[in-house]
Amino acid sequence: MSTTPEIEDIEAPGTRRKHYRQEQEDRRNIVKRVAFEDKEQTPEVTSINSEGDEVLLPKKRFYRQRAHSNPFSDHRLEYPTSPDSMNWSKFYPAYFNDETGEMTKKVEIADIGCGFGGLLVDLGPEFQDKLILGMEIRVQVTQYVEDRIIALRKQNPNSEKYQNIGVIRGNAMKFLPNFFHHSQLSKIFFCFPDPHFKQRKHKARIVTNTLLSEYAYVLKEGGIIYTITDVLDLHEWMVQHLDEHPLFERLSTEWEDQDVCVKIMRNSTEEGKKVSRNKGSKYVACYKRLPNPEC
Ligand SMILES: C[S@@+](CC[C@H](N)C(=O)[O-])C[C@H]1O[C@@H](n2cnc3c(N)ncnc32)[C@H](O)[C@@H]1O
């Protein structure tokens, strides 16, 4: 029997994936260019869809990447020198005022380590008047979310829906105050962060004393940090560090029960859905940003 079909079988998925990703890349570039050059043309993006009128959501299997990335080896990432040097118009073109050359809104909600973007997609319509940003360190996962947002916007032309969500590739452990002004954010989410189980890897956890001070800096007084994980050890770690930090105070379970974001973050992220399917536990802890102590 010829071996050719076997070779094809082995090569086909990779080739298909490469081809598909190139198509998506081309599409992303067209959308970005259109969004940059003339906001009015954005709805015409639908016409570039070679598959016809139907807008297809991106397929996760074409964006596979290692499950974990090392937050200490991201040397090729670029950071803004200050929040004012960030050009948010390409993330939220609908909120860019051509006449003033300014954004009409600032990012207020951040989903750190947003993964495949499930939280963004559900929070967007719930907080239609706020700009929500996912920050994700993995390249292909970020591209998936970017493509997902583009597709959702195209599915909802002539509507504000999903115009308020965006994703950026970045390492949240570095230079967060270069992205956001002091007290700019009202909510920060840490949903199912990487657990980094081994003791020597704990320093890679997304909640540490130093990082909490950065989160406190960008979070406004009364703003909320949301955490959820299925790993008890990580939950206890986050609780311990947040409890010890003078600028955070834990909110009660009664508060959690009535908060719409807690309900959304329990069920909407991809990781959260996986935990539900496996009937795992979900540990939640939410903290309020306290006022700075008087000197
Ligand atoms: C276990 S996944 C959870 C994803 C998503 N929040 C969810 O619940 O489905 C953790 C995500 O955080 C991202 N991540 C890890 N460290 C990060 C960092 N320092 N900055 C930004 N993203 C990070 C990972 O790439 C991964 O996608």
The ligand as an SDF file (V2000), in Angstrom:
LIG
                    3D

 27 29  0  0  0  0  0  0  0  0999 V2000
   -5.2600   28.8300   33.1280 C   0  0  0  0  0  0  0  0  0  0  0  0
   -5.4410   30.0710   31.9550 S   0  0  0  0  0  0  0  0  0  0  0  0
   -6.9990   30.8520   32.3610 C   0  0  0  0  0  0  0  0  0  0  0  0
   -7.5620   31.6130   31.2040 C   0  0  0  0  0  0  0  0  0  0  0  0
   -8.8860   32.3180   31.4560 C   0  0  0  0  0  0  0  0  0  0  0  0
   -8.7770   33.3340   32.4770 N   0  0  0  0  0  0  0  0  0  0  0  0
   -9.9510   31.3430   31.8040 C   0  0  0  0  0  0  0  0  0  0  0  0
  -10.4140   31.3420   32.9640 O   0  0  0  0  0  0  0  0  0  0  0  0
  -10.3400   30.5620   30.9360 O   0  0  0  0  0  0  0  0  0  0  0  0
   -4.3000   31.3420   32.4990 C   0  0  0  0  0  0  0  0  0  0  0  0
   -3.9920   32.3060   31.3890 C   0  0  0  0  0  0  0  0  0  0  0  0
   -3.1890   33.3510   31.8730 O   0  0  0  0  0  0  0  0  0  0  0  0
   -2.1940   33.6610   30.8910 C   0  0  0  0  0  0  0  0  0  0  0  0
   -1.0770   34.2950   31.6020 N   0  0  0  0  0  0  0  0  0  0  0  0
   -0.2150   33.7030   32.4390 C   0  0  0  0  0  0  0  0  0  0  0  0
    0.6630   34.5800   32.9400 N   0  0  0  0  0  0  0  0  0  0  0  0
    0.3490   35.7800   32.3890 C   0  0  0  0  0  0  0  0  0  0  0  0
    0.8980   37.0810   32.4930 C   0  0  0  0  0  0  0  0  0  0  0  0
    1.9470   37.3130   33.2820 N   0  0  0  0  0  0  0  0  0  0  0  0
    0.3260   38.0850   31.7980 N   0  0  0  0  0  0  0  0  0  0  0  0
   -0.7380   37.8520   30.9990 C   0  0  0  0  0  0  0  0  0  0  0  0
   -1.2950   36.6290   30.8550 N   0  0  0  0  0  0  0  0  0  0  0  0
   -0.7770   35.6040   31.5380 C   0  0  0  0  0  0  0  0  0  0  0  0
   -1.8640   32.3240   30.2860 C   0  0  0  0  0  0  0  0  0  0  0  0
   -1.2600   32.4310   29.0370 O   0  0  0  0  0  0  0  0  0  0  0  0
   -3.2460   31.6790   30.2350 C   0  0  0  0  0  0  0  0  0  0  0  0
   -3.9140   31.9470   29.0380 O   0  0  0  0  0  0  0  0  0  0  0  0
  1  2  1  0
  2  3  1  0
  2 10  1  0
  3  4  1  0
  4  5  1  0
  5  6  1  0
  5  7  1  0
  7  8  2  0
  7  9  1  0
 10 11  1  0
 11 12  1  0
 11 26  1  0
 12 13  1  0
 13 14  1  0
 13 24  1  0
 14 15  1  0
 14 23  1  0
 15 16  2  0
 16 17  1  0
 17 18  1  0
 17 23  2  0
 18 19  1  0
 18 20  2  0
 20 21  1  0
 21 22  2  0
 22 23  1  0
 24 25  1  0
 24 26  1  0
 26 27  1  0
M  CHG  2   2   1   9  -1
M  END
$$$$
